[in-house]
Amino acid sequence: MTSSRIEEAPTRTRKPVSSASVREAYTGTGTCNMKVENDELGARTKNHEPRSAKIKFDSLEHFSPEPEGNEIYTQSILSTSIMKSNNKGTIAEASTTTNTSQDVCNSVHSKRPRGPSTLVKMAWMPIWTMFATWYFVSKIWMGIVGIKWAAMVCYVIDSATGGAYERMMMEFLNPIGGEPKVQWLKTLSEAVLNKKENYVHFAAILLIAIGDFSYWGAMLYLRSKDIGGLMLPLMLHCFWMGFFFISGVNDLHYVAHKRISNNQNNHMFKYDILNSFCMYVMEPMHGFIPLFWFGHHVKIHHKESNGPDDIQGVTFFERNFFNFVCFVADIPLQWYVRGPLHHVRNGDTAMAIRMVLAWCVSLSVGISLTMWDSTAGVLLFWIPHLTRTLMFNASNEYMQHALVDGRDGKPHDPANNSFLLLKPMPRLNFARGLRSMPDNMEERWHAVHHAFPHAGMVRQVSGMNA
């Protein structure tokens, strides 16, 4: 079992500070700066300086923080050194190299906020129970029913082909050397990608594009012709949930990270229509709202870097099960309301309008589909969307950040608020064909990702394995 440990900075004497001092600490005024790729996270809108920490990874000396292109924005606040651990599976010695805001952070948490009273908990309990129930039901539906059914189907296919199916999928999704040997795949990827290192992202996105459109087309056909009753559409849905729904998530995520650059050469795809297609079409078909990765994850979560203004941050979260379910219940508000409001408050009204219009169109599709056929609406739209919102996204965000508790040290440092898992997630229960997904597909080096958001999955792997 993978374990991780980050040593916190020693506790210091806590003294009162003003709210202005806290804000200064989080905006990184006068602190260390590091050039990062192009205008990522910041140059598109006024006053969008990212607030994540500067990190130097001793195991990533060759991991240049200055890629090609226009280096416009800076990361700031603290300089930290993270060293790879020994083979026993621990992350050792997150040693800080500056104490610019140590006293500020300690004083912020000198008095932990009290939890809700018993009466408030009792009043909240019916809603809390509803969200807790959906969380576990969707976890079972996707994680057990869907994945097991997809694994059974792919086992039959792989057995019938003498193992050729899984070998083909391995070559497609994770070829040796990072480049496909199949000529048409190589030609297609070179035609649409800006960089060859992004092939694994391209392959995963191509996989889910084929899967999502096939799933929607088959489901609409079955329901329009009333073929298979409820059982056949349900079997199709379970396979999609266990195979395609869990694939391509991190790859859509990197499309948004690279799309933030004003330099087209640094985008995932050469043609902006493909980048927009991923954000406006593939994301809602995959259970997200349109622009989730770009508008929420990149322009809020990474910009604020788990600071006080990060609407999805859990750095300052009191870790317990009751509060976790409250966090789950807050996710829809984050997606639909708090995200656009955050951009309005920060002067990016255009981004807020784009987000609201996009999710209005997405919800209109879901509602119209349900009015046409309730089974199609539930299986195509509502189950994927609610599962992605209330289970998948909540679990990912909580595990990646709440499992590391740095509130008594430097909570805004990626070293203190983002985990590093030294072993990949076990995939033996996955369907054949997905067991060979590239390393770091689950973003297990999340502290590295927050320090170097421009570095894709492949560069993180090559850096950490050096």
N, C-alpha and C positions, 0 to 999 in steps of 0.2 A: 504494500500500500504506500502510495506516495505521501511523503510528509514534507512540510516546508516550515522554515523558521526564519524570521527576520529579527535580529537583535535590535531592540529599541534604544534610542539615545538615553543616557542616564537622566533620571528625573531631576529637574532643577527647581529652585525656589520660585514659587509662583507669585506674581504681583499684578495688581490691576492694570489694565491698559485700556485705552480708548478704542471705540469702534473704528476710528480713522486709522489707528495703528494696525488693526486687524485687516482692514481693507488694503493698506499699503503692503502688508506682508503677502497678501494673496495676489496682488497685481504685480509684485516683483519689482517695485520701484528701486532703482539703484543697485540691483543684485546682478548675479552672474548671467551672462547671455550666451546663447549658442545658436549659430546659424543652422537652419534646417531647410529642407527642400522648398524651394520656390516661395509661394505665398501661402503655403498650406495652413489652414485654420484661421488666417488672420487678415490677408490683404484685400479680401473681397468687400468688407464692410468697415466702416469707420470704428475706431476704438475696439477692435477685435484682437487685442494682443492675447495670445494663449497664455494660460497661467500654470501650465504643468512644469514639473521640475526638470532642470538640466541634469542629465545623468551620464557619467562616464563608466562604461562597462569594461572592466579590466580584461575580460575574455573576448572583447570585441574590438581590439586595437585596429584591425583592418576594416572595421565596420564604419565607414566614413559617414559623418553626419552632414556632409556637404555634397550631395549629388549634383548632377549636371542641371543647368538651367538657372533661372533667376532666383537667387537666395534672398528672399524678401523679409520673412518674418523671423522672430526670435522666440525662443523658449526661455523662461526665467524662473527665478526664485531661489533654488538651492543647487549646489553641485554635490552629487552623491556618487559613491563608488560601490558597485555591487560585484562581489567575487563569486565565481562558481564554487560550488561546494565539493566535498569529497564524494566518494562513491556510495556513501551511506544514505544519500537521499535527503540531505538538508541544505537549505540555502543559508549560507553563513555570512556573518559580519557585514551588515549593511552599514558601512561607516560613513558618516557625514563629514564633509570637508568645510562646511561653514555653518555658523549658528545664527544666521541673519534674523530668523524669526522664531528661534527656539522658545524664548520667553513668552512671545506672543501666543504661540500655539499651546504652551503649557497653561497659561493663564486663561485661555479660552475654555479649557476643560477643567479648570480648578474646581468648578461646581457643575457637576453633571446635572442635566435637567431631570426633574422628577417625572416618573411615568404617570399615565392617566390614573385618575382615581377609580375606585371600585365601581362607583355609580356610572362613570363615563364608560367603563368597560362593559358594564351590564347593558347600557343603552346601545352600545356599538355591537354587541354580541350577535344579533341576528344577521347583520350585514357581514360581520367578520366570519361567521359560520358559512355563509353563502360563498364567499371568496375562498375560504379554506377548502370547502368541498369541491369547488370547481378546480382548484389547483391540483388536488390529489386525483380527481377523476380524469383530468386531462393528462396528468403525468402517467397514469395507468393506461389510458387509451393510446397515447403515442408511444410511451416507453416500453409497454409490455405487449398490448394487443397489436399495435401497428408494427413494431420492430420484429416481434416473433412471427407474425404472418408474412412479412416481407422476407424474413430469413428462411422460412419454410419454402416459399415460392422459388426463391433464388437457389436454394439447395437442390430442388428438383431440376431446375434449368441447368445448373452446373453439373449435376450428376448425369443428366441426359446428354450433355455435350462432352463428357469425359474430362471436365475441368477447363475446357477451352473458354467457357464464358468468363470465369474469374480471371484467367490470364489476359483475355481481351480487355476487360475492365481495368486491370492493373496497368496495362500498356496505355490505355486511354487516359486514366485519371492521374497516374503517378509514374510516368516512364522513367527509366534509368537515365540519368543525365539531365532530366528536366525537359527534354525535347522528344516529341513523338517520332516513332519510326515509320508509322503509317503515312504515306506521302500526302494523301488528301488532307489529313489533319494538320500536318506540318505546313502545307501550302495555305490552308485556311487561317491558321493561327498567325502566321507571318503576315498575312494580308490585313488582319484587323488589329493586331496587338502592336503597341509601341515598343515593348521590350520582351525579349524571348523568355526572361525569367518569370513572366506572368502567365506562362502557359497553363500551370496547374489551376490558376483562377479561371482562365478561359474554359478549360475542360469541365470544371465543376459547373460553371454557369451554363455551358452548352448542354450538359446533362440535365440540369433542372429545367431549362427551357424546353427541351424535348419532353421531359416528364410532365411538366405543368400543362403545356398545351395539349398533350395527348390525354391527360387526365380530364381536363375541362371538356375537350371535344368528345371523349367517350362518354362522360357523365351526361352531357347535354343530349347526346344521341340516345342513350339508354332511357332517359326520362321522357324525351319527346316522343319516343316510339313505345314507351311503357314496356321495355324489355327487361326481364330479370326481376321484376317486382322490386322489393327492397333489398333482397339478399345480394344480388350481383353488384348494384351500385355500392353497397356497404363493403363488400370484399375489395372492390376497386379502390375505395376510399382508404381502407386500412393499409393496403399495399403502398399507396402514395404517401400516407403518413409515416410509414416505417422505412421508406426508401428515399423518396425525393424530398419530403418535408424537412428531414434532418440534414440534407446535403446542401452545399452551396451558400450557406448562411455567411460564413466568414469571407467568402469570395465576393458576394454583393457588398459586403462591408468595405472591402478594399477598393472597390470601384468608387465608392463615395469619398474615401480618403484621398484617392488620387485625383478625383474630379475637382477637389477644392482648388487645385492649382490653376492659375490663369494661363499657364503654358500648356498648350495642347499636347506637346510631346511627352508630358509627364502623366497624362491621363492613362487609364487602363487601355482604352481602345483608341485607335487613330481617328475614328469617326465619332463625333459627339452624339450623333443619333443613337449609337449603341450604348453609350454611357447613360443617356437619358432614358433609353428603353429599359435598362436595368432598374433605374430609380422609380420610374413612373408605371411600369407594367409588371416587371418581374417581382418587385417587392410586394405589391398587393396580392399578386397571385400566390405568393409564398407565405401569406398570412400577416405581413407587415402592413402599415399604412404607407402610401407613397411618400418618398423623401425621408423615410425614417432614418436611414443611415446618414444621410447628408445633413438634414435639418436638425435632428436630435443628437445623434451620436457624435458626429464630427464637429458641428458648429456650437454645440452646447457642452456635451460630456467631455470631449477632449479639450475644448477651450477653457472650461472651468476646472477641469482636472480634479474632480471630486472635492472641490472647494465649496464654500457656503452657498454659492449661486448655481451649483450643479443640481438641476432638478431631479436627476436620477442617481445622485451620489449617495453612498451609504457610509462614507467615512465617519460621519458624526452620528451614526445610528447606534442606538443601544441594542446590542445583539440579544434577542430572545425570540421565541417562536411567535408570541402574540404580535410583536412589532414587525416580524417578517411578513405575516399575513396582511398587516396594515400596509406594508410596502407593496405587496402584490396588488392590493385594492387601489393603490394610488397610481399604478402604471397607466390605466386608461386615461386618467386625468392628465398625466404627464404627456401622453401621446397627443391627445386631442385639445387640451386647453393650456396647460402650463408651458408647453414648448413654444407655441406661437406667442403667448404673452411674454415669455422671456425675450424673444427677438424684438417685440414691440418696445419693451423697456430699454433694450440696448440700441434702439434706433434703427433696427433692420426690419422695418415694416413690410418691405417687399418680400422678404423671406417668410414672414408670418402669413402674409396673404397667399403666397404660393402653397404653403403647407395646408392652410385651411381649405383652399379650393381643391387641392389634391385629395384630401381625405373626405371632403363632401362628395366628390365624384366617386371615390371608392365605396363609400357607404351607400350611395345611390345605386350602384351596381349590385351590391349585396342585397339591398331591400327589394329592388326590382326582380332580381333572380328568385328571391324567396316568394314574392307575390306570384310569379309565374309557376314555380314548383317548389314547395316547401322543402322537400327532400333534397333537391339540387342545391337550394340556398344554404341549407344546414351543412351539407357535406362538402360543398365547394367553397363556401365563404365563412360561415359563422364558426364552425369548429376549428378550422385552421387559424382564423383570426384571433379567437379567444384563447386558443392554446398558445399561440405565439405571444400574445400580450400577457396573459395572466400566469403562464407557467414557464415557457421557454425564456422569454426576455427577463423575467423576474429572477429566475434561477441563475442565469448566466451573470447578470449584473451583481447579484448578491454574492455568488461564489468568487467572482473575480476580484471583488473589492472588500466585502465584509469579512471574509475569512482571515484577512490581515488587519489587525486592529492597531493602528499607530496613533491613536488619539492622545496618548501621553507623550508622544515624541514630536514628529514632524508629519502630521497627518496629510499634508498636501503633497508630499513626496511620493512618486510612484513606488519607491522602495518600501514605503510604509502604508500604502493603501491599495496595492495591486499585487496579486500573487504570482509566484513562479512555481510551476510544477515541473519537476525534473524528469518525470516519466510520462509518456503519452497516455491518453485515456484508453483503457482496454476496449478493443473492438471485436472480440471474438463473438459477441452476441449480435453484431451487425450482420446485415444480409451480405452474402457473398457478392463481391463486386465493390462493396464499400469498405471492406476490411483493409484495403490497400490505400486508403486515402492518405495524402501527404502528411508528414509530421507537422504538428502545430496547427492542424485544421481546427482545433478547438480553442486556439489562442492561449495555449498553456503558459507562454512566456509573456504574460500580460503586462508586467512592469516594463519589459523591454518595449512592448508596443506603445505604451504611454510615453516612454522617453523618446522613441523614434517612430512616430506614427506614420512617417513616410516610407519606412522599411516594410516591405511586404512579407508574407509568410516565408518565402524561400530565403530571403536575406536574413531573417531572424534565425532560421534553422542553421544556415551556414555559419553565422556568427556564434551562436551558442555551442555548436559542435566543434568549433575550432580548437 
